[in-house]
Amino acid sequence: MNRVDDDERAVQMADQDDDIQAEQDNGGLHERLVDILLTEIERERYPSSQLLDLLEEHMTDVDRVRIANALMDNLAGHRYPSLAMVSRIARLVG
């Protein structure tokens, strides 16, 4: 190998490190967004459908379980649960 190849390899490795760091940062941001939205859902007796839609648009499989559990906990506290909420939970759990 010559010096040019070594320099190119070093640049490629640095770019890969930057990509890995960006993915880790994005994962942390995603987790934070989900945490914030789930906190809002848990706080509200009747969470907004727009908020739930937004959360569902960006959820992972792990998020799907967390969201379904939060909604089922909410649902358990209702004497007359909303059909829309029951339908959403049924859709989430499969």
C-alpha positions in Angstrom: 0.0 0.0 0.0 1.1 3.5 -0.6 0.5 6.6 1.4 -2.5 7.7 -0.7 -4.2 4.4 -0.1 -3.5 4.7 3.7 -4.9 8.3 3.7 -8.1 7.2 1.8 -8.6 4.3 4.2 -8.2 6.6 7.2 -10.8 9.0 5.7 -13.2 6.1 5.0 -12.8 4.8 8.6 -13.4 8.3 10.0 -16.6 8.6 7.9 -17.8 5.2 9.1 -17.2 6.3 12.7 -19.2 9.5 12.0 -22.0 7.4 10.6 -22.1 5.1 13.6 -22.1 8.0 16.0 -25.0 9.7 14.0 -27.0 6.4 14.2 -26.4 6.2 17.9 -27.4 9.9 18.4 -30.5 9.4 16.3 -31.4 6.3 18.3 -31.1 8.3 21.5 -33.3 11.0 20.0 -35.9 8.5 18.9 -36.0 7.0 22.4 -36.4 10.4 24.0 -39.2 11.4 21.6 -41.1 8.1 22.4 -40.5 8.6 26.2 -42.0 12.2 26.0 -45.0 11.1 23.9 -45.7 8.1 26.1 -45.5 10.3 29.2 -48.2 12.5 27.6 -50.3 9.5 26.8 -50.1 8.1 30.3 -50.9 11.5 31.8 -54.1 12.1 29.7 -57.3 10.2 30.4 -58.2 10.5 26.7 -54.9 10.9 24.8 -55.2 12.8 21.5 -55.6 10.7 18.4 -53.1 13.0 16.6 -50.5 12.4 19.3 -51.1 8.6 19.1 -50.9 8.7 15.3 -47.6 10.6 15.4 -46.2 8.1 17.9 -47.4 5.1 15.7 -45.8 6.6 12.6 -42.4 6.5 14.3 -42.6 3.4 16.4 -40.3 0.4 16.4 -41.4 -3.1 17.4 -40.2 -2.4 20.9 -42.1 0.9 20.9 -45.2 -0.9 19.8 -45.2 -3.0 23.0 -44.6 0.0 25.2 -47.4 1.9 23.5 -49.8 -1.0 23.7 -49.1 -1.5 27.4 -49.5 2.2 28.1 -52.9 2.3 26.3 -54.1 -0.9 28.0 -53.2 0.6 31.4 -55.2 3.7 30.5 -58.0 1.5 29.2 -58.2 -0.5 32.4 -59.1 2.7 34.3 -62.2 3.4 32.2 -65.7 2.1 33.0 -66.8 2.9 29.5 -63.8 2.7 27.2 -63.7 4.4 23.9 -64.2 2.1 20.9 -61.6 4.1 19.1 -59.1 3.3 21.8 -60.0 -0.4 21.9 -59.6 -0.6 18.2 -56.2 1.1 18.3 -55.0 -1.3 20.9 -56.3 -4.3 18.9 -54.5 -3.0 15.9 -51.2 -2.6 17.9 -51.3 -6.0 19.4 -52.0 -7.7 16.2 
